[in-house]
Amino acid sequence: MKTRIKELRARYDLTQEDLAKKIGVRRETILFIEKGKYNPSLKLAYDIAKALQTTIDDLFIFEEEER
Amino acid sequence: MKDKIGIVVGIGIAAMVLVTLSLFVLNAGNLELNEIMPIGIVLILVAFAMYILWDRIKNVKKGLPAKDERLKLTNYKAGYYGFIAAIWSAVFAPLSFEILFDYELPGHLVTAVVVLVSGFVFATSYLYMYWKGK
């Protein structure tokens, strides 16, 4: 699974720590989600999308073979 | 507040384990290899606990949570691996001592092996997932 978190963070000039603070998770969690090493829960995905003013659909890109 | 209480309780437990271990070592006299090994594992487990506590303190100081959903999941997974290790070590520790050393392991030592092996497996799998993100 790919994400656009890094790209959107850059757009809003947010560090991983800033985003983590905004949604109440640890910085490493943001790092691992960005790297595709952790799949967030629906609630966390929603919180990240909301913090980055986008939708879950726009934030996470699923490859067809991953489904 | 809940995070801070957890950290204080964790430090207290680690300190009590260290005090108990020190009293045991001071009163044991000459220690044999089979006594040094469990002490080593206990020290590794205490070091693991201290590392986790230090990391939590660091996060709380930065205004980040000590635990989040990823760490809770890591905790559950590591707990599961520790549980499996406890079951297998309860079966295989007496059996392997019987086969390898022709020695029937007493019940209290089997309990010690189960506790130490499951603790060690929990700590190593927790750290692995903690660093690797899986």
N, CA and C atoms of all chains as a GROMACS GRO file, in nm:
protein
  603
    1MET      N    1   0.084  -0.120   0.000
    1MET     CA    2   0.000   0.000   0.000
    1MET      C    3   0.088   0.125   0.000
    2LYS      N    4   0.059   0.215  -0.090
    2LYS     CA    5   0.134   0.341  -0.094
    2LYS      C    6   0.051   0.452  -0.031
    3THR      N    7   0.120   0.552   0.019
    3THR     CA    8   0.043   0.664   0.077
    3THR      C    9   0.097   0.797   0.024
    4ARG      N   10   0.014   0.898   0.035
    4ARG     CA   11   0.056   1.033  -0.006
    4ARG      C   12   0.080   1.121   0.116
    5ILE      N   13   0.099   1.055   0.231
    5ILE     CA   14   0.115   1.132   0.356
    5ILE      C   15   0.235   1.227   0.348
    6LYS      N   16   0.348   1.173   0.301
    6LYS     CA   17   0.470   1.254   0.295
    6LYS      C   18   0.450   1.378   0.207
    7GLU      N   19   0.388   1.353   0.093
    7GLU     CA   20   0.362   1.462  -0.003
    7GLU      C   21   0.271   1.569   0.059
    8LEU      N   22   0.166   1.524   0.126
    8LEU     CA   23   0.071   1.620   0.186
    8LEU      C   24   0.129   1.689   0.309
    9ARG      N   25   0.215   1.616   0.379
    9ARG     CA   26   0.283   1.679   0.494
    9ARG      C   27   0.367   1.796   0.447
   10ALA      N   28   0.437   1.770   0.336
   10ALA     CA   29   0.524   1.874   0.279
   10ALA      C   30   0.441   1.994   0.235
   11ARG      N   31   0.322   1.964   0.179
   11ARG     CA   32   0.236   2.072   0.132
   11ARG      C   33   0.194   2.164   0.248
   12TYR      N   34   0.163   2.103   0.361
   12TYR     CA   35   0.120   2.181   0.478
   12TYR      C   36   0.234   2.212   0.574
   13ASP      N   37   0.356   2.182   0.531
   13ASP     CA   38   0.477   2.211   0.609
   13ASP      C   39   0.470   2.149   0.751
   14LEU      N   40   0.436   2.022   0.750
   14LEU     CA   41   0.425   1.950   0.879
   14LEU      C   42   0.536   1.846   0.887
   15THR      N   43   0.596   1.835   1.003
   15THR     CA   44   0.693   1.726   1.024
   15THR      C   45   0.613   1.603   1.069
   16GLN      N   46   0.682   1.489   1.073
   16GLN     CA   47   0.615   1.366   1.121
   16GLN      C   48   0.567   1.388   1.265
   17GLU      N   49   0.650   1.457   1.344
   17GLU     CA   50   0.615   1.481   1.484
   17GLU      C   51   0.491   1.572   1.496
   18ASP      N   52   0.487   1.674   1.411
   18ASP     CA   53   0.371   1.766   1.413
   18ASP      C   54   0.242   1.689   1.384
   19LEU      N   55   0.249   1.605   1.280
   19LEU     CA   56   0.131   1.528   1.242
   19LEU      C   57   0.094   1.430   1.353
   20ALA      N   58   0.196   1.366   1.410
   20ALA     CA   59   0.172   1.270   1.520
   20ALA      C   60   0.102   1.339   1.637
   21LYS      N   61   0.149   1.459   1.670
   21LYS     CA   62   0.088   1.534   1.781
   21LYS      C   63  -0.058   1.569   1.749
   22LYS      N   64  -0.082   1.608   1.623
   22LYS     CA   65  -0.216   1.648   1.581
   22LYS      C   66  -0.318   1.535   1.599
   23ILE      N   67  -0.273   1.411   1.569
   23ILE     CA   68  -0.369   1.300   1.574
   23ILE      C   69  -0.349   1.208   1.694
   24GLY      N   70  -0.252   1.241   1.779
   24GLY     CA   71  -0.234   1.166   1.905
   24GLY      C   72  -0.175   1.028   1.890
   25VAL      N   73  -0.076   1.016   1.801
   25VAL     CA   74  -0.002   0.889   1.792
   25VAL      C   75   0.148   0.917   1.805
   26ARG      N   76   0.228   0.812   1.810
   26ARG     CA   77   0.373   0.830   1.818
   26ARG      C   78   0.430   0.858   1.680
   27ARG      N   79   0.544   0.929   1.678
   27ARG     CA   80   0.605   0.967   1.551
   27ARG      C   81   0.638   0.845   1.464
   28GLU      N   82   0.685   0.737   1.529
   28GLU     CA   83   0.724   0.617   1.455
   28GLU      C   84   0.607   0.556   1.379
   29THR      N   85   0.488   0.574   1.434
   29THR     CA   86   0.368   0.519   1.367
   29THR      C   87   0.348   0.588   1.232
   30ILE      N   88   0.366   0.719   1.231
   30ILE     CA   89   0.356   0.794   1.104
   30ILE      C   90   0.465   0.747   1.008
   31LEU      N   91   0.586   0.730   1.062
   31LEU     CA   92   0.700   0.684   0.980
   31LEU      C   93   0.669   0.550   0.915
   32PHE      N   94   0.620   0.454   0.995
   32PHE     CA   95   0.593   0.320   0.941
   32PHE      C   96   0.475   0.321   0.844
   33ILE      N   97   0.377   0.407   0.867
   33ILE     CA   98   0.265   0.414   0.772
   33ILE      C   99   0.317   0.469   0.638
   34GLU      N  100   0.401   0.572   0.647
   34GLU     CA  101   0.458   0.630   0.524
   34GLU      C  102   0.541   0.528   0.446
   35LYS      N  103   0.612   0.446   0.520
   35LYS     CA  104   0.697   0.344   0.456
   35LYS      C  105   0.618   0.222   0.409
   36GLY      N  106   0.491   0.217   0.445
   36GLY     CA  107   0.408   0.102   0.408
   36GLY      C  108   0.434  -0.018   0.496
   37LYS      N  109   0.495   0.002   0.612
   37LYS     CA  110   0.526  -0.110   0.702
   37LYS      C  111   0.419  -0.131   0.809
   38TYR      N  112   0.323  -0.041   0.814
   38TYR     CA  113   0.213  -0.058   0.910
   38TYR      C  114   0.083  -0.012   0.847
   39ASN      N  115  -0.017  -0.097   0.855
   39ASN     CA  116  -0.149  -0.061   0.804
   39ASN      C  117  -0.231  -0.002   0.918
   40PRO      N  118  -0.267   0.124   0.910
   40PRO     CA  119  -0.342   0.185   1.022
   40PRO      C  120  -0.485   0.135   1.028
   41SER      N  121  -0.546   0.152   1.145
   41SER     CA  122  -0.688   0.119   1.158
   41SER      C  123  -0.768   0.221   1.077
   42LEU      N  124  -0.895   0.190   1.055
   42LEU     CA  125  -0.980   0.281   0.979
   42LEU      C  126  -0.989   0.417   1.049
   43LYS      N  127  -0.997   0.412   1.183
   43LYS     CA  128  -1.010   0.536   1.260
   43LYS      C  129  -0.885   0.622   1.243
   44LEU      N  130  -0.767   0.557   1.253
   44LEU     CA  131  -0.642   0.634   1.239
   44LEU      C  132  -0.627   0.688   1.097
   45ALA      N  133  -0.664   0.605   0.999
   45ALA     CA  134  -0.658   0.650   0.859
   45ALA      C  135  -0.747   0.773   0.840
   46TYR      N  136  -0.866   0.768   0.902
   46TYR     CA  137  -0.960   0.880   0.893
   46TYR      C  138  -0.901   1.005   0.959
   47ASP      N  139  -0.840   0.985   1.078
   47ASP     CA  140  -0.780   1.099   1.151
   47ASP      C  141  -0.667   1.164   1.070
   48ILE      N  142  -0.585   1.078   1.007
   48ILE     CA  143  -0.473   1.132   0.927
   48ILE      C  144  -0.529   1.210   0.808
   49ALA      N  145  -0.627   1.150   0.742
   49ALA     CA  146  -0.688   1.215   0.626
   49ALA      C  147  -0.747   1.351   0.664
   50LYS      N  148  -0.814   1.353   0.780
   50LYS     CA  149  -0.877   1.477   0.828
   50LYS      C  150  -0.770   1.582   0.859
   51ALA      N  151  -0.662   1.538   0.924
   51ALA     CA  152  -0.554   1.632   0.960
   51ALA      C  153  -0.487   1.689   0.835
   52LEU      N  154  -0.485   1.609   0.727
   52LEU     CA  155  -0.421   1.656   0.604
   52LEU      C  156  -0.524   1.710   0.503
   53GLN      N  157  -0.644   1.733   0.553
   53GLN     CA  158  -0.754   1.791   0.474
   53GLN      C  159  -0.777   1.719   0.342
   54THR      N  160  -0.787   1.587   0.354
   54THR     CA  161  -0.814   1.507   0.234
   54THR      C  162  -0.903   1.389   0.273
   55THR      N  163  -0.921   1.296   0.183
   55THR     CA  164  -1.003   1.178   0.213
   55THR      C  165  -0.913   1.054   0.220
   56ILE      N  166  -0.963   0.949   0.283
   56ILE     CA  167  -0.887   0.824   0.294
   56ILE      C  168  -0.853   0.772   0.154
   57ASP      N  169  -0.951   0.780   0.067
   57ASP     CA  170  -0.935   0.731  -0.070
   57ASP      C  171  -0.821   0.800  -0.143
   58ASP      N  172  -0.806   0.926  -0.113
   58ASP     CA  173  -0.703   1.007  -0.180
   58ASP      C  174  -0.566   0.985  -0.116
   59LEU      N  175  -0.569   0.947   0.012
   59LEU     CA  176  -0.445   0.936   0.089
   59LEU      C  177  -0.374   0.803   0.070
   60PHE      N  178  -0.452   0.697   0.060
   60PHE     CA  179  -0.394   0.562   0.049
   60PHE      C  180  -0.420   0.505  -0.090
   61ILE      N  181  -0.313   0.455  -0.150
   61ILE     CA  182  -0.326   0.401  -0.285
   61ILE      C  183  -0.304   0.249  -0.278
   62PHE      N  184  -0.408   0.176  -0.306
   62PHE     CA  185  -0.398   0.030  -0.303
   62PHE      C  186  -0.358  -0.022  -0.440
   63GLU      N  187  -0.259  -0.111  -0.441
   63GLU     CA  188  -0.222  -0.180  -0.564
   63GLU      C  189  -0.324  -0.293  -0.582
   64GLU      N  190  -0.359  -0.322  -0.706
   64GLU     CA  191  -0.462  -0.422  -0.732
   64GLU      C  192  -0.427  -0.559  -0.672
   65GLU      N  193  -0.299  -0.598  -0.681
   65GLU     CA  194  -0.260  -0.732  -0.633
   65GLU      C  195  -0.259  -0.745  -0.479
   66GLU      N  196  -0.265  -0.630  -0.410
   66GLU     CA  197  -0.263  -0.632  -0.263
   66GLU      C  198  -0.401  -0.665  -0.205
   67ARG      N  199  -0.505  -0.650  -0.284
   67ARG     CA  200  -0.641  -0.667  -0.232
   67ARG      C  201  -0.673  -0.814  -0.205
   68MET      N  202  -0.199   1.158   3.240
   68MET     CA  203  -0.189   1.113   3.379
   68MET      C  204  -0.174   0.962   3.387
   69LYS      N  205  -0.256   0.890   3.305
   69LYS     CA  206  -0.253   0.744   3.302
   69LYS      C  207  -0.115   0.696   3.258
   70ASP      N  208  -0.060   0.766   3.156
   70ASP     CA  209   0.074   0.733   3.106
   70ASP      C  210   0.178   0.748   3.215
   71LYS      N  211   0.167   0.858   3.290
   71LYS     CA  212   0.266   0.886   3.396
   71LYS      C  213   0.258   0.782   3.508
   72ILE      N  214   0.135   0.743   3.543
   72ILE     CA  215   0.118   0.640   3.647
   72ILE      C  216   0.182   0.509   3.599
   73GLY      N  217   0.158   0.475   3.474
   73GLY     CA  218   0.216   0.353   3.416
   73GLY      C  219   0.367   0.354   3.422
   74ILE      N  220   0.427   0.471   3.392
   74ILE     CA  221   0.572   0.484   3.393
   74ILE      C  222   0.626   0.467   3.536
   75VAL      N  223   0.561   0.533   3.632
   75VAL     CA  224   0.605   0.525   3.773
   75VAL      C  225   0.594   0.381   3.824
   76VAL      N  226   0.482   0.315   3.793
   76VAL     CA  227   0.462   0.175   3.836
   76VAL      C  228   0.570   0.086   3.772
   77GLY      N  229   0.597   0.109   3.644
   77GLY     CA  230   0.700   0.031   3.574
   77GLY      C  231   0.837   0.046   3.637
   78ILE      N  232   0.874   0.169   3.670
   78ILE     CA  233   1.004   0.194   3.734
   78ILE      C  234   1.009   0.125   3.871
   79GLY      N  235   0.898   0.134   3.944
   79GLY     CA  236   0.890   0.070   4.076
   79GLY      C  237   0.910  -0.081   4.067
   80ILE      N  238   0.842  -0.144   3.970
   80ILE     CA  239   0.854  -0.289   3.955
   80ILE      C  240   0.998  -0.328   3.917
   81ALA      N  241   1.055  -0.253   3.821
   81ALA     CA  242   1.194  -0.282   3.778
   81ALA      C  243   1.290  -0.268   3.897
   82ALA      N  244   1.270  -0.164   3.979
   82ALA     CA  245   1.356  -0.143   4.095
   82ALA      C  246   1.342  -0.258   4.195
   83MET      N  247   1.217  -0.304   4.216
   83MET     CA  248   1.194  -0.415   4.311
   83MET      C  249   1.259  -0.544   4.259
   84VAL      N  250   1.252  -0.566   4.128
   84VAL     CA  251   1.316  -0.685   4.070
   84VAL      C  252   1.467  -0.678   4.092
   85LEU      N  253   1.524  -0.561   4.069
   85LEU     CA  254   1.669  -0.544   4.087
   85LEU      C  255   1.711  -0.565   4.233
   86VAL      N  256   1.630  -0.511   4.326
   86VAL     CA  257   1.661  -0.527   4.469
   86VAL      C  258   1.654  -0.675   4.507
   87THR      N  259   1.549  -0.744   4.462
   87THR     CA  260   1.533  -0.887   4.491
   87THR      C  261   1.652  -0.966   4.436
   88LEU      N  262   1.688  -0.934   4.313
   88LEU     CA  263   1.800  -1.003   4.247
   88LEU      C  264   1.931  -0.977   4.322
   89SER      N  265   1.953  -0.853   4.365
   89SER     CA  266   2.075  -0.819   4.440
   89SER      C  267   2.080  -0.897   4.572
   90LEU      N  268   1.966  -0.904   4.643
   90LEU     CA  269   1.961  -0.977   4.769
   90LEU      C  270   1.991  -1.125   4.746
   91PHE      N  271   1.937  -1.179   4.636
   91PHE     CA  272   1.962  -1.320   4.604
   91PHE      C  273   2.110  -1.343   4.577
   92VAL      N  274   2.170  -1.256   4.495
   92VAL     CA  275   2.312  -1.272   4.459
   92VAL      C  276   2.400  -1.256   4.583
   93LEU      N  277   2.368  -1.160   4.670
   93LEU     CA  278   2.450  -1.136   4.790
   93LEU      C  279   2.444  -1.254   4.887
   94ASN      N  280   2.328  -1.318   4.893
   94ASN     CA  281   2.312  -1.429   4.988
   94ASN      C  282   2.344  -1.566   4.929
   95ALA      N  283   2.364  -1.570   4.797
   95ALA     CA  284   2.383  -1.700   4.732
   95ALA      C  285   2.525  -1.756   4.748
   96GLY      N  286   2.621  -1.671   4.775
   96GLY     CA  287   2.759  -1.718   4.784
   96GLY      C  288   2.815  -1.742   4.646
   97ASN      N  289   2.880  -1.858   4.625
   97ASN     CA  290   2.935  -1.888   4.492
   97ASN      C  291   2.824  -1.934   4.399
   98LEU      N  292   2.810  -1.862   4.288
   98LEU     CA  293   2.704  -1.897   4.193
   98LEU      C  294   2.757  -1.992   4.087
   99GLU      N  295   2.673  -2.089   4.050
   99GLU     CA  296   2.711  -2.181   3.943
   99GLU      C  297   2.651  -2.132   3.812
  100LEU      N  298   2.698  -2.194   3.704
  100LEU     CA  299   2.656  -2.149   3.571
  100LEU      C  300   2.504  -2.157   3.554
  101ASN      N  301   2.443  -2.265   3.606
  101ASN     CA  302   2.297  -2.278   3.591
  101ASN      C  303   2.220  -2.172   3.671
  102GLU      N  304   2.288  -2.103   3.764
  102GLU     CA  305   2.223  -1.994   3.838
  102GLU      C  306   2.253  -1.858   3.772
  103ILE      N  307   2.370  -1.850   3.708
  103ILE     CA  308   2.409  -1.723   3.645
  103ILE      C  309   2.323  -1.696   3.521
  104MET      N  310   2.293  -1.804   3.445
  104MET     CA  311   2.215  -1.786   3.321
  104MET      C  312   2.077  -1.722   3.344
  105PRO      N  313   1.998  -1.776   3.440
  105PRO     CA  314   1.868  -1.709   3.466
  105PRO      C  315   1.884  -1.565   3.512
  106ILE      N  316   1.990  -1.538   3.590
  106ILE     CA  317   2.013  -1.400   3.635
  106ILE      C  318   2.038  -1.310   3.515
  107GLY      N  319   2.116  -1.363   3.420
  107GLY     CA  320   2.144  -1.288   3.296
  107GLY      C  321   2.016  -1.257   3.221
  108ILE      N  322   1.927  -1.359   3.211
  108ILE     CA  323   1.801  -1.337   3.138
  108ILE      C  324   1.716  -1.233   3.211
  109VAL      N  325   1.713  -1.240   3.344
  109VAL     CA  326   1.635  -1.142   3.422
  109VAL      C  327   1.691  -1.001   3.398
  110LEU      N  328   1.824  -0.991   3.395
  110LEU     CA  329   1.885  -0.859   3.370
  110LEU      C  330   1.851  -0.807   3.231
  111ILE      N  331   1.849  -0.900   3.132
  111ILE     CA  332   1.810  -0.860   2.996
  111ILE      C  333   1.665  -0.809   2.997
  112LEU      N  334   1.577  -0.879   3.070
  112LEU     CA  335   1.436  -0.838   3.077
  112LEU      C  336   1.420  -0.703   3.146
  113VAL      N  337   1.501  -0.680   3.251
  113VAL     CA  338   1.495  -0.550   3.320
  113VAL      C  339   1.545  -0.440   3.226
  114ALA      N  340   1.654  -0.471   3.152
  114ALA     CA  341   1.708  -0.372   3.057
  114ALA      C  342   1.603  -0.340   2.951
  115PHE      N  343   1.532  -0.443   2.904
  115PHE     CA  344   1.424  -0.424   2.806
  115PHE      C  345   1.316  -0.332   2.864
  116ALA      N  346   1.276  -0.361   2.988
  116ALA     CA  347   1.172  -0.280   3.053
  116ALA      C  348   1.218  -0.135   3.068
  117MET      N  349   1.345  -0.116   3.106
  117MET     CA  350   1.397   0.020   3.124
  117MET      C  351   1.400   0.095   2.990
  118TYR      N  352   1.437   0.023   2.884
  118TYR     CA  353   1.441   0.086   2.751
  118TYR      C  354   1.300   0.133   2.710
  119ILE      N  355   1.202   0.045   2.731
  119ILE     CA  356   1.063   0.079   2.696
  119ILE      C  357   1.016   0.199   2.779
  120LEU      N  358   1.050   0.198   2.909
  120LEU     CA  359   1.009   0.309   2.996
  120LEU      C  360   1.075   0.440   2.955
  121TRP      N  361   1.205   0.431   2.924
  121TRP     CA  362   1.279   0.551   2.881
  121TRP      C  363   1.216   0.609   2.753
  122ASP      N  364   1.179   0.518   2.661
  122ASP     CA  365   1.118   0.561   2.536
  122ASP      C  366   0.982   0.628   2.561
  123ARG      N  367   0.907   0.572   2.658
  123ARG     CA  368   0.776   0.631   2.691
  123ARG      C  369   0.793   0.769   2.753
  124ILE      N  370   0.891   0.780   2.843
  124ILE     CA  371   0.916   0.910   2.908
  124ILE      C  372   0.951   1.014   2.802
  125LYS      N  373   1.037   0.973   2.707
  125LYS     CA  374   1.080   1.062   2.598
  125LYS      C  375   0.959   1.114   2.520
  126ASN      N  376   0.867   1.022   2.489
  126ASN     CA  377   0.748   1.060   2.413
  126ASN      C  378   0.655   1.151   2.492
  127VAL      N  379   0.635   1.117   2.619
  127VAL     CA  380   0.545   1.198   2.704
  127VAL      C  381   0.600   1.340   2.717
  128LYS      N  382   0.735   1.350   2.731
  128LYS     CA  383   0.798   1.483   2.742
  128LYS      C  384   0.774   1.568   2.617
  129LYS      N  385   0.769   1.499   2.501
  129LYS     CA  386   0.749   1.571   2.375
  129LYS      C  387   0.602   1.605   2.350
  130GLY      N  388   0.515   1.556   2.440
  130GLY     CA  389   0.372   1.580   2.423
  130GLY      C  390   0.306   1.476   2.336
  131LEU      N  391   0.377   1.364   2.311
  131LEU     CA  392   0.321   1.254   2.232
  131LEU      C  393   0.272   1.144   2.327
  132PRO      N  394   0.181   1.060   2.282
  132PRO     CA  395   0.134   0.954   2.374
  132PRO      C  396   0.242   0.847   2.399
  133ALA      N  397   0.237   0.786   2.518
  133ALA     CA  398   0.334   0.680   2.549
  133ALA      C  399   0.304   0.556   2.466
  134LYS      N  400   0.176   0.535   2.439
  134LYS     CA  401   0.131   0.418   2.363
  134LYS      C  402   0.031   0.462   2.259
  135ASP      N  403   0.029   0.394   2.146
  135ASP     CA  404  -0.076   0.421   2.048
  135ASP      C  405  -0.124   0.287   1.992
  136GLU      N  406  -0.209   0.292   1.889
  136GLU     CA  407  -0.269   0.166   1.841
  136GLU      C  408  -0.164   0.068   1.788
  137ARG      N  409  -0.057   0.120   1.725
  137ARG     CA  410   0.047   0.030   1.673
  137ARG      C  411   0.118  -0.042   1.787
  138LEU      N  412   0.150   0.029   1.894
  138LEU     CA  413   0.219  -0.034   2.007
  138LEU      C  414   0.128  -0.130   2.082
  139LYS      N  415  -0.003  -0.097   2.087
  139LYS     CA  416  -0.097  -0.190   2.152
  139LYS      C  417  -0.102  -0.321   2.073
  140LEU      N  418  -0.103  -0.308   1.940
  140LEU     CA  419  -0.104  -0.426   1.853
  140LEU      C  420   0.026  -0.506   1.870
  141THR      N  421   0.137  -0.432   1.877
  141THR     CA  422   0.268  -0.496   1.898
  141THR      C  423   0.267  -0.573   2.030
  142ASN      N  424   0.208  -0.510   2.132
  142ASN     CA  425   0.197  -0.573   2.264
  142ASN      C  426   0.117  -0.704   2.256
  143TYR      N  427   0.005  -0.700   2.186
  143TYR     CA  428  -0.080  -0.820   2.173
  143TYR      C  429  -0.004  -0.931   2.100
  144LYS      N  430   0.062  -0.892   1.989
  144LYS     CA  431   0.133  -0.992   1.908
  144LYS      C  432   0.247  -1.055   1.989
  145ALA      N  433   0.326  -0.969   2.057
  145ALA     CA  434   0.438  -1.019   2.138
  145ALA      C  435   0.386  -1.107   2.252
  146GLY      N  436   0.271  -1.068   2.309
  146GLY     CA  437   0.209  -1.148   2.415
  146GLY      C  438   0.170  -1.286   2.364
  147TYR      N  439   0.120  -1.288   2.241
  147TYR     CA  440   0.081  -1.416   2.180
  147TYR      C  441   0.204  -1.504   2.160
  148TYR      N  442   0.312  -1.445   2.107
  148TYR     CA  443   0.435  -1.524   2.087
  148TYR      C  444   0.491  -1.573   2.221
  149GLY      N  445   0.484  -1.488   2.322
  149GLY     CA  446   0.531  -1.526   2.456
  149GLY      C  447   0.449  -1.642   2.512
  150PHE      N  448   0.317  -1.639   2.486
  150PHE     CA  449   0.227  -1.744   2.533
  150PHE      C  450   0.260  -1.878   2.465
  151ILE      N  451   0.281  -1.871   2.332
  151ILE     CA  452   0.317  -1.993   2.257
  151ILE      C  453   0.450  -2.048   2.310
  152ALA      N  454   0.546  -1.957   2.333
  152ALA     CA  455   0.677  -1.998   2.386
  152ALA      C  456   0.662  -2.063   2.523
  153ALA      N  457   0.571  -2.010   2.606
  153ALA     CA  458   0.548  -2.066   2.740
  153ALA      C  459   0.497  -2.210   2.729
  154ILE      N  460   0.403  -2.232   2.638
  154ILE     CA  461   0.346  -2.367   2.622
  154ILE      C  462   0.454  -2.465   2.575
  155TRP      N  463   0.528  -2.424   2.469
  155TRP     CA  464   0.630  -2.514   2.415
  155TRP      C  465   0.742  -2.538   2.514
  156SER      N  466   0.782  -2.435   2.588
  156SER     CA  467   0.891  -2.455   2.685
  156SER      C  468   0.845  -2.544   2.801
  157ALA      N  469   0.716  -2.535   2.837
  157ALA     CA  470   0.663  -2.623   2.944
  157ALA      C  471   0.668  -2.768   2.900
  158VAL      N  472   0.650  -2.790   2.770
  158VAL     CA  473   0.653  -2.928   2.718
  158VAL      C  474   0.797  -2.975   2.698
  159PHE      N  475   0.876  -2.890   2.634
  159PHE     CA  476   1.009  -2.934   2.591
  159PHE      C  477   1.120  -2.921   2.696
  160ALA      N  478   1.106  -2.830   2.793
  160ALA     CA  479   1.213  -2.817   2.894
  160ALA      C  480   1.232  -2.947   2.973
  161PRO      N  481   1.126  -3.006   3.032
  161PRO     CA  482   1.149  -3.132   3.105
  161PRO      C  483   1.196  -3.245   3.014
  162LEU      N  484   1.136  -3.246   2.892
  162LEU     CA  485   1.169  -3.353   2.797
  162LEU      C  486   1.316  -3.345   2.753
  163SER      N  487   1.362  -3.225   2.719
  163SER     CA  488   1.501  -3.211   2.671
  163SER      C  489   1.602  -3.238   2.783
  164PHE      N  490   1.570  -3.200   2.906
  164PHE     CA  491   1.661  -3.229   3.018
  164PHE      C  492   1.669  -3.380   3.042
  165GLU      N  493   1.557  -3.445   3.026
  165GLU     CA  494   1.550  -3.591   3.044
  165GLU      C  495   1.636  -3.660   2.938
  166ILE      N  496   1.622  -3.615   2.813
  166ILE     CA  497   1.693  -3.680   2.702
  166ILE      C  498   1.842  -3.644   2.705
  167LEU      N  499   1.872  -3.513   2.719
  167LEU     CA  500   2.011  -3.469   2.707
  167LEU      C  501   2.095  -3.498   2.832
  168PHE      N  502   2.039  -3.474   2.948
  168PHE     CA  503   2.121  -3.487   3.072
  168PHE      C  504   2.076  -3.601   3.163
  169ASP      N  505   1.974  -3.674   3.120
  169ASP     CA  506   1.917  -3.782   3.202
  169ASP      C  507   1.882  -3.728   3.342
  170TYR      N  508   1.819  -3.610   3.345
  170TYR     CA  509   1.788  -3.542   3.472
  170TYR      C  510   1.643  -3.496   3.471
  171GLU      N  511   1.572  -3.538   3.573
  171GLU     CA  512   1.431  -3.498   3.579
  171GLU      C  513   1.422  -3.358   3.639
  172LEU      N  514   1.378  -3.263   3.558
  172LEU     CA  515   1.371  -3.122   3.601
  172LEU      C  516   1.260  -3.104   3.705
  173PRO      N  517   1.293  -3.054   3.825
  173PRO     CA  518   1.187  -3.035   3.926
  173PRO      C  519   1.086  -2.927   3.883
  174GLY      N  520   0.967  -2.936   3.938
  174GLY     CA  521   0.856  -2.847   3.900
  174GLY      C  522   0.890  -2.700   3.910
  175HIS      N  523   0.960  -2.660   4.018
  175HIS     CA  524   0.988  -2.517   4.034
  175HIS      C  525   1.085  -2.466   3.927
  176LEU      N  526   1.174  -2.557   3.881
  176LEU     CA  527   1.267  -2.514   3.774
  176LEU      C  528   1.195  -2.507   3.639
  177VAL      N  529   1.098  -2.597   3.619
  177VAL     CA  530   1.018  -2.591   3.495
  177VAL      C  531   0.944  -2.456   3.492
  178THR      N  532   0.888  -2.419   3.606
  178THR     CA  533   0.817  -2.290   3.614
  178THR      C  534   0.912  -2.175   3.581
  179ALA      N  535   1.034  -2.183   3.638
  179ALA     CA  536   1.133  -2.077   3.612
  179ALA      C  537   1.167  -2.069   3.463
  180VAL      N  538   1.186  -2.188   3.401
  180VAL     CA  539   1.219  -2.192   3.258
  180VAL      C  540   1.103  -2.130   3.176
  181VAL      N  541   0.981  -2.168   3.211
  181VAL     CA  542   0.863  -2.118   3.137
  181VAL      C  543   0.855  -1.966   3.148
  182VAL      N  544   0.873  -1.913   3.270
  182VAL     CA  545   0.865  -1.768   3.291
  182VAL      C  546   0.975  -1.695   3.214
  183LEU      N  547   1.099  -1.748   3.226
  183LEU     CA  548   1.212  -1.680   3.160
  183LEU      C  549   1.204  -1.688   3.008
  184VAL      N  550   1.170  -1.809   2.956
  184VAL     CA  551   1.163  -1.824   2.810
  184VAL      C  552   1.050  -1.738   2.753
  185SER      N  553   0.932  -1.742   2.817
  185SER     CA  554   0.821  -1.661   2.763
  185SER      C  555   0.853  -1.512   2.772
  186GLY      N  556   0.917  -1.472   2.883
  186GLY     CA  557   0.957  -1.332   2.899
  186GLY      C  558   1.057  -1.290   2.793
  187PHE      N  559   1.153  -1.378   2.767
  187PHE     CA  560   1.257  -1.348   2.668
  187PHE      C  561   1.196  -1.338   2.527
  188VAL      N  562   1.108  -1.433   2.496
  188VAL     CA  563   1.044  -1.432   2.362
  188VAL      C  564   0.956  -1.308   2.348
  189PHE      N  565   0.883  -1.273   2.455
  189PHE     CA  566   0.800  -1.153   2.452
  189PHE      C  567   0.886  -1.029   2.424
  190ALA      N  568   0.997  -1.018   2.499
  190ALA     CA  569   1.084  -0.899   2.486
  190ALA      C  570   1.146  -0.891   2.347
  191THR      N  571   1.199  -1.003   2.297
  191THR     CA  572   1.265  -0.997   2.166
  191THR      C  573   1.166  -0.972   2.053
  192SER      N  574   1.048  -1.038   2.059
  192SER     CA  575   0.952  -1.016   1.951
  192SER      C  576   0.894  -0.874   1.958
  193TYR      N  577   0.876  -0.823   2.081
  193TYR     CA  578   0.826  -0.686   2.097
  193TYR      C  579   0.924  -0.587   2.034
  194LEU      N  580   1.053  -0.604   2.069
  194LEU     CA  581   1.154  -0.512   2.015
  194LEU      C  582   1.166  -0.522   1.864
  195TYR      N  583   1.157  -0.646   1.813
  195TYR     CA  584   1.165  -0.665   1.667
  195TYR      C  585   1.052  -0.587   1.597
  196MET      N  586   0.930  -0.607   1.645
  196MET     CA  587   0.816  -0.540   1.582
  196MET      C  588   0.817  -0.389   1.608
  197TYR      N  589   0.871  -0.352   1.722
  197TYR     CA  590   0.882  -0.212   1.760
  197TYR      C  591   0.973  -0.136   1.662
  198TRP      N  592   1.084  -0.203   1.625
  198TRP     CA  593   1.181  -0.138   1.535
  198TRP      C  594   1.146  -0.156   1.388
  199LYS      N  595   1.084  -0.272   1.355
  199LYS     CA  596   1.056  -0.302   1.215
  199LYS      C  597   0.920  -0.251   1.169
  200GLY      N  598   0.830  -0.225   1.266
  200GLY     CA  599   0.700  -0.169   1.230
  200GLY      C  600   0.597  -0.270   1.187
  201LYS      N  601   0.627  -0.399   1.197
  201LYS     CA  602   0.529  -0.502   1.153
  201LYS      C  603   0.446  -0.550   1.271
   0.00000   0.00000   0.00000
